[in-house]
Amino acid sequence: MCELNEWKPMHAAPMDGTAIQARIPGHGEDNIISWFDHYVDENGEFCGAWNFAEDQEPPDCWTDGVCWTSNEDGKSSVQPTHWKEIS
């Protein structure tokens, strides 16, 4: 049986704007993030991305607190690996 506050893989995370606690490699486990799907990419297409939901310091590789596939410098952003409900 799966416990309510157990770490789960990111593919199972809510993508409806709900704030969650996330594990980000090299950045700990106390990250409060949410999915925002109203960004516009460099081609003018709507897209989504993880972003910090609270005033926290994001990893250096995230641009303006947003986890893109690659950041504004063209470097890969560190992707969150696991999530759980905020306790």
N, C-alpha and C positions, 0 to 999 in steps of 0.2 A: 504494500500500500504506500502511496506517495504522500509524504507529509506536506502540509500546507506551506511551510517556510523552508523547503528544501531547494538547493540550487538546481536549476533546470537549464538545458541548452538554449541558446539564443533563438534557434529556429522556432521554439515554442513560446517566445515572449509575446505579450500583447502589443499589437501595432495600431492601437486606437488612441494613442495619446496618454495612456495610463502611465504614471511615473512608477518606475521599478528600481530596485537596487541591482547594480551590475558589477560583475568581475571584469576588470580590464587589465590584461597582462602588463605588468610593470607599473600599474597605477592603483592597485589594491582592490578592495571589495566594497567600499563605502560610497560608490558612485551612484547618484540618483539621476537616471536618464529617462527619456521617453522618446517614442517615435513620432516624428513630425513628417507628414507626407505632402506638404504644400510648398516645398522648395522648387526652384527652377534651376535646371542644370545649364551648362555652357551652350547647349543647343536650343535652349528655350523650352525644353520639355519639363513637365512636372515630374518630380522624383521625391523620394523620401530618404530620411537619414536619422540616426540616433543623435540626440542632442541632450545637453545637461538641462535638467528640469529645475535644479536649485543652483544657487550661487556657490559653485565649487570650482576649483582650478582643474580644467581639463588636461589631458595629456598634451604635450607640446605638438604632437603630430595631428591634432584635431584643429581645424580652422574655425575660429570664433566659437568654440564649444560644440562644434558639429563634427560627427564622424563620417567623413566622405570616404569613398573607395581610395582616393588619393587626395592629399591636402593641396593648398594653394601653391606649394613648392613642388608639386608633382611626386611627393613621397607618399607611400602607403600609410594610411591611418591605422593605428592599432584598433582592431575590432573587439568589442565586448565578446566574451566567450560564454558566460553563464548569467542567469538572472534569478531573482526571487522577489516575492512581494515585500514591500517595505515593512519592516517590523517596528 
